[in-house]
Amino acid sequence: MKEEEIRGLVADVKDGTLSRRSFIQRMAAVGITAPIASQILAWNDVAMADATVKYKPTKAGGGGALKILLWQAPTLLNPHFAAGTKDQIACRVFYEPLAGWDKEGNLIPQLAAEIPTKENGGLSADGKSVTWKLKQGVKWHDGKPFTADDVVFNWEYAADPATAAYTTGSYKDIKVEKVDDHTIKVVFKDPTPFWADPFVGVVGMMIPKHIFADYKGAKSREAPANLKPVGTGPYKFVEFKPGDILLGERNTAYHVANQPQFDTLEAKGGGDAVSAARAVLQTGEYDYAWNLQVEDEVLKRMETGGRGKVVAVPAGDLEFITLNTTDPWTEVDGERSNAKTKHPTLSDPKVRAALNLLIDRDSIEKFIYGRGGTATASFVNEPKRFKSTKLKYEFNIDKANKILDEAGWKKGADGVREKDGKKLKYVFQTSINAPRQKTQAIIKQACQRAGIELELKSVTASVFFSSDVANPDTYTKLYCDMEMYTQTQPQPDPERFLNQCVSWEIASKENKWLGRNVSRYTDPEADKAYKAAQTELDPAKRAALLIKVNEIFCEANVFLPIISRTVVGAAANNLTADISGWEVTTWNLAAWYRD
């Protein structure tokens, strides 16, 4: 569909001759999904439709306890350090951003009074600034008022390199100005088509200036509030045992009328995904279980228990393997997998290409994931506008063998290929989770038939996804040859998702391994395309640039995509939970209720 046609349809929506729903359906027919269609309407001053669940309770409180299972247990409660989804979910219980994304990709105000548009003066015509009006009357849990000073402080805190924040990528290249006590202005260096990144969603959760002001920069990890949050959210902090349990109580001064319904919150960690599913679907001990990476057939059997239901929501999340092109076994400048080093064998593109051919994605989808995901060769899969149509996957052991033969990797007496005294023997790590261990086993078996030996390593999820700088087994350290996990896409736009492909985001000792580029692989063309996309206001040209970044990493076989995942959880039959595939599970926790 040409730009002129899209503009004509937008005009029809504005004058009332075409419904919003019909516009989105027309866009979907040509591959532009609902989230992007909503963004097109918003840019053209058509108000976003709120797709959040209808909240029925007529008063706050009285709902008793809400019990959630986060079997990958959270380990910290500062959103600026929350590299893992489990920690982001826990932080969102207490902290809120200016706005969040609903399941249709609409931007919903939370601490903002309204969503910025051109019509209300929030978006500048040149794309270089956005003005946010803040909700008035909001108080921190200790009773102090939430103001523009807090928002400006969050920018200063995250942008400071010494803070080593996970969120720094969203803040280091902008300026934030206080207009008045309830208005701030974000200024970008260049025209910025995706302006809804700073202060939005998982990177936008606000911490209070009066609590954290003395802990900015080098002292950031010393703040007591890193484990005892004071936020604006629907629940106030009661107790936290990292890796175990999180307790909260209803915020009686919450800024949304009649919310939340529940009096207390319990988020229990530990165990595994199967036991978490059973505790909701069969025994009814808990109200909601998150991230059910469980074989679909197992979930279907559990659902017959009648206590709960599986909730699957479309998302941009991806289960994939990263191949380490640096050396994980040699220490340089106090760290392994240093970007200055090269992997002894995985730096050979032929070896990486062979490994990509040894993943039986169709079997992994059919026998393990089912409703939980679809086999894919693309790192970006949603919205469809940003998915590469060029990337294809293939499972072909014979072809892998041929590639390795031609590259000079010969099988030794033990059946393992080698060249120049170096063997194709790798440590393949992931978190402890039944589908992941089964996926590992499928890949290991195929690799054996190609003369590649894999040592399978499984790490407790709470360790694997933690931000503990002293732990060698976190996924961001990549102290192994290859690893597998799910990368979540927190917005219906892949720009931030793809910053794990740029050179300035390499995870390292210097940034406490919070850089987004865990692979350490870089390509000047990927950097160039990414930077160009950041300032390209033409939607079609921008999509093409982001697709190019995706294709560079996938065609280099550094990223080996496996499954485009849906967000799968389990909810009690009487629980209404507002789940969005573009946000963390607790993004709108205040609106959860029990019938």
NORHU-V465917 format. One record per residue. PHI is phi in radians with two decimals (* if undefined). NEAR is the number of other ideal C-beta (glycine too) atoms within 10 Angstrom. Layout:
PHI&NEAR / PHI&NEAR
This chain:
*&13 / -1.38&8 / -1.01&10 / -1.10&8 / -1.15&11 / -1.11&20 / -1.08&12 / -1.14&11 / -1.19&20 / -1.07&19 / -1.07&12 / -1.11&15 / -1.15&19 / -1.17&13 / -1.63&8 / 1.51&7 / -1.48&10 / -2.36&16 / -1.30&11 / -1.02&15 / -1.06&11 / -1.13&13 / -1.04&20 / -1.11&23 / -1.16&12 / -1.14&17 / -1.13&22 / -1.05&15 / -1.13&9 / -1.95&11 / 1.57&14 / -1.76&21 / -1.30&20 / -0.95&21 / -1.03&26 / -1.26&23 / -1.06&25 / -1.13&25 / -1.14&22 / -1.09&20 / -1.14&22 / -1.12&20 / -1.11&17 / -1.76&16 / 1.16&13 / -1.76&17 / -1.02&14 / -1.23&19 / -1.57&14 / -1.43&13 / -1.78&16 / -1.23&16 / -1.20&16 / -1.33&9 / -1.55&19 / -1.65&12 / -1.00&18 / -1.77&8 / -2.67&10 / -1.43&20 / 1.38&14 / 1.56&11 / -1.60&17 / 1.30&12 / -1.69&11 / -1.82&26 / -2.04&19 / -2.03&26 / -1.86&28 / -1.98&27 / -1.07&24 / -1.53&31 / -1.22&26 / -1.16&27 / -2.20&24 / -2.65&22 / -2.30&24 / -1.94&24 / -1.10&28 / -1.32&23 / -1.94&22 / -1.42&29 / -1.35&24 / -1.66&25 / -1.03&22 / -1.03&26 / -1.31&28 / -1.13&25 / -1.06&25 / -1.14&29 / -1.08&26 / -1.20&26 / -1.08&25 / -1.89&27 / -1.88&25 / -2.28&28 / -1.61&24 / -1.19&28 / -2.71&21 / -2.35&28 / -1.80&27 / -1.45&25 / -1.18&23 / -1.68&21 / 1.44&24 / -1.48&25 / -1.51&25 / -2.00&20 / -1.14&19 / -2.17&25 / -1.61&24 / -1.51&25 / -1.33&15 / -2.80&14 / -1.49&21 / -1.09&25 / -2.43&17 / -1.14&13 / -1.10&12 / -1.60&14 / 1.48&10 / -1.35&19 / -1.91&20 / -1.35&18 / -1.14&8 / -1.54&11 / 1.28&18 / -1.79&16 / -2.70&19 / -2.43&21 / -1.92&17 / -1.85&26 / -1.68&21 / -1.58&23 / -1.17&18 / -1.63&12 / 1.48&9 / -1.41&21 / -2.15&14 / -1.20&22 / -1.08&20 / -1.64&11 / 1.65&8 / -1.26&14 / -1.30&14 / -1.53&23 / -2.40&18 / -1.05&20 / -1.06&16 / -1.17&23 / -1.16&25 / -1.06&16 / -1.09&20 / -1.06&29 / -1.10&20 / -1.07&15 / -1.12&23 / -1.29&25 / -1.34&20 / -1.23&17 / -1.01&12 / -1.19&10 / -1.20&26 / 0.95&21 / -1.44&27 / -1.08&26 / -1.52&24 / -1.00&22 / -1.04&22 / -1.49&22 / -2.17&25 / -1.23&14 / -1.91&14 / -2.12&19 / -2.16&14 / -2.16&20 / -2.02&14 / -1.49&14 / -1.53&13 / -2.69&10 / -1.06&12 / -2.28&20 / -2.54&16 / -2.29&25 / -2.19&17 / -1.70&23 / -1.99&14 / -1.75&19 / -1.18&11 / -2.32&13 / -0.94&15 / -2.19&25 / -1.14&19 / -1.76&18 / -1.42&20 / -1.51&22 / -2.01&21 / -1.04&26 / 1.23&27 / -2.11&26 / 1.08&26 / -1.13&27 / -1.58&25 / -1.85&27 / -1.09&30 / -1.56&24 / -1.82&27 / -1.37&22 / -1.07&20 / -1.19&14 / -1.65&20 / -1.83&22 / -0.99&13 / -1.46&9 / -2.22&19 / -1.58&17 / 1.35&12 / -1.08&12 / -1.62&12 / -1.02&21 / -1.40&15 / -1.61&9 / -1.16&17 / -1.01&8 / -1.25&16 / -1.07&17 / -2.07&14 / -2.33&14 / -1.20&27 / -2.18&19 / -2.09&27 / -2.05&24 / -1.23&27 / -1.23&27 / -2.22&27 / -1.71&21 / -1.19&21 / -2.10&13 / -2.76&12 / -2.53&20 / -2.02&11 / -0.90&18 / 1.40&16 / -2.36&15 / -2.47&16 / -2.25&26 / -2.13&16 / -2.43&26 / -2.29&14 / -1.00&22 / -1.43&23 / -1.20&9 / -1.87&13 / -1.08&20 / -1.45&19 / -1.95&16 / -1.04&9 / 1.19&16 / -2.16&22 / -1.48&25 / -1.38&24 / -1.39&27 / -1.47&16 / -2.40&15 / -2.27&24 / -2.20&18 / -1.99&26 / -1.72&20 / -1.85&23 / 1.63&17 / 1.40&17 / -2.54&16 / -1.14&27 / -1.17&20 / -1.16&14 / -1.14&27 / -1.08&26 / -1.11&23 / -1.17&24 / -1.76&29 / -1.36&28 / -1.90&17 / -1.61&13 / 1.25&15 / -1.24&13 / -2.19&25 / -1.54&24 / -2.62&25 / -2.16&31 / -1.66&23 / 0.93&24 / -1.50&28 / -1.43&26 / -2.27&27 / -0.91&19 / -1.07&21 / -1.09&11 / -1.14&19 / -1.12&22 / -1.07&13 / -1.14&12 / -1.15&22 / -1.08&16 / -1.18&8 / -1.18&13 / 1.42&10 / -1.58&19 / -2.71&27 / -2.39&15 / -1.41&21 / -2.01&17 / -2.04&20 / -2.15&15 / -1.02&19 / -2.72&25 / -1.78&26 / -1.22&25 / -2.39&24 / -1.58&25 / -2.66&22 / -1.96&22 / -1.83&23 / -1.66&24 / -1.50&25 / -1.60&22 / -1.76&22 / -1.64&19 / -1.42&23 / -1.92&13 / -2.10&13 / -1.58&12 / -2.32&14 / 0.95&11 / 1.38&9 / -2.61&17 / -1.53&19 / 0.91&28 / -1.27&18 / -1.08&19 / -1.38&9 / -1.74&21 / -2.18&13 / -1.18&23 / -1.00&17 / -2.26&20 / -1.33&22 / -1.30&16 / -1.44&20 / -1.05&15 / -1.18&15 / -1.14&24 / -1.12&19 / -1.10&17 / -1.13&28 / -1.05&27 / -1.10&24 / -1.37&23 / -1.79&24 / -1.88&24 / -1.49&21 / -1.08&22 / -1.08&11 / -1.20&14 / -1.10&21 / -1.15&19 / -1.17&12 / -1.71&16 / -2.09&24 / -1.57&25 / 0.95&18 / -1.12&13 / -1.39&22 / 2.94&26 / -2.25&13 / -1.03&19 / -2.68&24 / -1.94&22 / -1.84&23 / -1.21&30 / -1.77&27 / -2.20&25 / -2.39&25 / -1.07&26 / -1.01&14 / -1.02&22 / -1.77&26 / -1.52&23 / -1.22&19 / -1.61&9 / -1.47&13 / -1.31&17 / -2.29&9 / -1.95&18 / -2.64&11 / -1.89&18 / -2.65&16 / -1.16&17 / -1.07&10 / -1.14&15 / -1.10&25 / -1.07&19 / -1.11&14 / -1.05&20 / -1.22&25 / -1.04&15 / -1.16&9 / -1.49&16 / 1.54&12 / -1.55&25 / -1.79&11 / -1.31&15 / -1.52&11 / -1.09&5 / -1.53&11 / 1.50&11 / -1.67&16 / -1.24&25 / -2.65&17 / -2.73&15 / 0.94&8 / 1.37&6 / -1.90&13 / -1.74&17 / -1.50&26 / -2.14&15 / -2.31&24 / -1.63&16 / -1.98&21 / -1.96&23 / -2.80&25 / -1.50&22 / -1.29&16 / -3.00&23 / -0.92&15 / -1.05&24 / -1.23&22 / -1.17&13 / -1.22&14 / -1.12&26 / -0.97&19 / -1.12&12 / -1.08&18 / -1.21&24 / -1.04&17 / -1.08&13 / -1.16&21 / -1.11&22 / -1.02&15 / -1.26&13 / -1.94&24 / 1.43&22 / -2.02&25 / -1.81&15 / -1.95&22 / -1.71&12 / -1.49&15 / -2.18&14 / -2.14&15 / -2.02&20 / -0.91&15 / -0.98&28 / -1.14&24 / -1.53&19 / -0.98&22 / -1.75&24 / -1.49&26 / -1.90&21 / -1.21&16 / -1.19&14 / -1.57&5 / -1.65&15 / -1.36&11 / -1.76&16 / -1.32&22 / -1.14&25 / -1.29&24 / -1.29&21 / 0.98&22 / -1.49&19 / -2.81&23 / -1.49&25 / -2.70&22 / -2.54&25 / -2.26&20 / -2.88&21 / -1.74&21 / -1.78&20 / -1.54&21 / -1.84&23 / -1.44&26 / -2.44&23 / -1.36&30 / -2.63&26 / -1.51&25 / -1.04&19 / -1.18&19 / -0.99&24 / -1.52&25 / -1.29&18 / -1.38&22 / -1.94&26 / -1.88&21 / -1.18&15 / -1.40&14 / -1.93&20 / -1.06&22 / -1.23&25 / -2.72&20 / -1.03&14 / -1.03&13 / -1.79&18 / 1.01&20 / 1.03&23 / -1.80&22 / -1.10&24 / -1.32&22 / -1.49&19 / -1.28&23 / -1.19&21 / 1.20&23 / -1.33&23 / -2.39&19 / -2.59&17 / -0.98&9 / -1.21&10 / -1.16&21 / -1.02&16 / -1.11&14 / -1.14&24 / -1.12&22 / -1.09&14 / -1.15&16 / -1.13&22 / -1.12&20 / -2.09&16 / -1.49&21 / -1.50&13 / -1.32&11 / -0.99&17 / -1.19&12 / -1.16&12 / -1.15&21 / -1.04&21 / -1.09&15 / -1.18&20 / -1.21&26 / -1.09&24 / -1.09&18 / -1.03&28 / -0.97&26 / -1.15&18 / -1.05&22 / -1.29&22 / -1.30&24 / -1.26&17 / -1.40&17 / 0.99&20 / -1.55&24 / -1.67&24 / -2.01&24 / -1.06&25 / -2.12&25 / -2.32&24 / -1.39&25 / -1.63&27 / -1.56&20 / -1.49&24 / -1.98&27 / -2.40&24 / -2.28&29 / -2.20&20 / -1.03&22 / -1.00&12 / -1.68&12 / -1.78&19 / -1.86&17 / -2.05&21 / -1.54&22 / -1.87&24 / -2.16&26 / -1.29&24 / -1.82&30 / -2.52&29 / -1.36&26 / -0.95&23 / -1.60&27 / -1.02&27 / -2.25&26 / -1.01&25 / -1.04&26 / -1.63&21 / -1.23&26 / -2.64&22 / -1.94&17 / -1.22&9
